[in-house]
């Protein structure tokens, strides 16, 4: 099973952004009232069978969600906002840069970004989820 502790350590070593925390599920991440925030949520695992040898091996593809929450605010009418005004992008970019193509401990394929999507738009906050995947063999070849 994939451990999110190295992911957490890697993101929190960045500094200059909110402390990344773990959430049990997406609902818990959306209920975090401290904004802005970033939370890691362990997603689903897809298992496929690998080539047979002297024992069965399975390729496990695990989804990890990076949920970013920011406070909603009214923007004044007028000129289009500049890139410096995009709080969501400013939070996501360094975190994604740290994770995409990173090889987590126990992984066999570097982390890939799969998609990003609006998770929830509430009266007080916007929550965005980036879905990343990590893959590994189970049991490991050296087990």
C-alpha positions in Angstrom: 0.0 0.0 0.0 1.2 3.5 -0.9 2.3 5.7 2.0 1.5 9.4 1.6 4.1 10.4 4.3 6.9 11.0 1.7 4.5 13.0 -0.4 3.6 15.1 2.6 7.3 15.6 3.5 8.2 16.6 -0.1 5.5 19.2 -0.4 6.0 20.7 3.1 9.7 21.1 2.5 8.8 23.7 -0.2 7.8 26.4 2.2 6.0 29.5 1.1 2.7 27.8 0.8 0.1 26.4 3.3 1.2 23.4 5.3 -0.1 20.3 3.4 -2.1 17.9 5.5 -3.7 14.5 5.0 -7.4 14.0 4.7 -9.3 10.8 5.2 -11.5 11.4 2.1 -12.6 14.2 -0.2 -15.5 15.3 2.1 -13.0 15.8 4.9 -10.8 17.9 2.6 -13.8 20.1 1.6 -14.7 20.6 5.2 -11.4 22.2 6.1 -12.3 25.8 7.0 -8.7 27.1 7.2 -8.2 28.8 3.8 -6.1 28.6 1.8 -5.3 25.0 2.3 -3.9 21.9 0.5 -4.7 18.4 1.5 -3.6 15.0 0.2 -6.3 12.3 -0.2 -5.6 8.7 -1.1 -7.8 7.8 -4.0 -8.7 4.5 -5.6 -6.3 1.8 -6.5 -6.6 -0.1 -9.8 -4.9 -3.5 -9.9 -3.9 -5.4 -13.1 -2.0 -8.7 -13.4 1.6 -8.6 -14.4 3.5 -11.3 -16.4 3.4 -14.6 -14.6 6.6 -16.0 -13.2 7.1 -18.3 -10.3 4.5 -16.2 -8.4 1.6 -13.9 -9.2 2.5 -10.2 -9.4 0.1 -7.3 -9.7 0.6 -3.8 -11.0 -1.1 -1.3 -8.6 -2.0 2.1 -9.9 -2.9 4.4 -7.0 -4.6 7.8 -7.4 -3.6 10.6 -5.1 -5.7 13.7 -5.0 -4.1 17.0 -4.1 -7.1 19.1 -3.0 -6.5 22.9 -2.9 -9.0 25.2 -1.2 -9.1 29.0 -1.6 -11.4 31.6 -0.2 -14.0 33.0 -2.7 -14.0 36.7 -3.1 -15.8 39.1 -5.4 -13.7 40.5 -8.2 -14.4 44.0 -9.3 -15.7 44.6 -12.8 -13.2 46.0 -15.1 -9.9 44.8 -16.7 -9.1 41.2 -16.8 -7.2 39.9 -13.8 -3.5 39.4 -14.3 -1.7 36.1 -13.8 -0.5 37.4 -10.4 -4.1 37.5 -9.2 -4.7 33.8 -9.7 -4.3 32.4 -6.2 -5.3 28.9 -7.2 -2.6 28.7 -9.8 0.0 30.2 -7.5 -0.7 27.4 -4.9 -0.9 24.5 -7.4 2.1 25.2 -9.6 5.0 24.7 -7.1 3.2 21.6 -5.6 2.7 20.0 -9.0 6.2 20.8 -10.1 7.5 18.9 -7.0 5.3 15.9 -7.6 5.2 15.3 -11.4 8.0 13.0 -12.6 9.1 12.3 -9.0 9.8 8.7 -8.0 8.2 8.1 -4.6 9.8 5.5 -2.3 8.5 2.0 -3.4 7.3 3.3 -6.7 8.2 1.8 -10.1 7.0 4.6 -12.4 7.4 8.3 -11.7 4.3 10.2 -10.6 2.0 11.4 -13.4 -0.6 14.1 -13.5 -3.8 12.8 -14.8 -6.3 15.6 -14.6 -7.5 18.6 -12.6 -11.1 19.5 -11.9 -13.3 21.7 -9.9 -14.3 19.7 -6.9 -16.7 22.1 -5.2 -17.8 25.7 -5.4 -19.3 26.7 -2.0 -20.4 30.1 -0.8 -17.2 30.7 1.0 -14.6 28.6 -0.9 -13.5 27.0 -4.1 -12.0 23.5 -4.0 -9.9 22.1 -6.8 -8.6 18.5 -7.1 -5.5 17.5 -9.0 -5.4 13.7 -9.6 -1.9 12.2 -9.7 -1.0 8.5 -10.1 1.8 6.4 -8.7 2.4 2.8 -9.8 4.2 -0.1 -8.1 4.4 -3.9 -8.3 2.8 -6.0 -5.5 4.4 -8.0 -4.1 7.6 -6.2 -4.9 10.1 -8.1 -7.0 12.6 -8.4 -4.2 10.0 -9.7 -1.6 
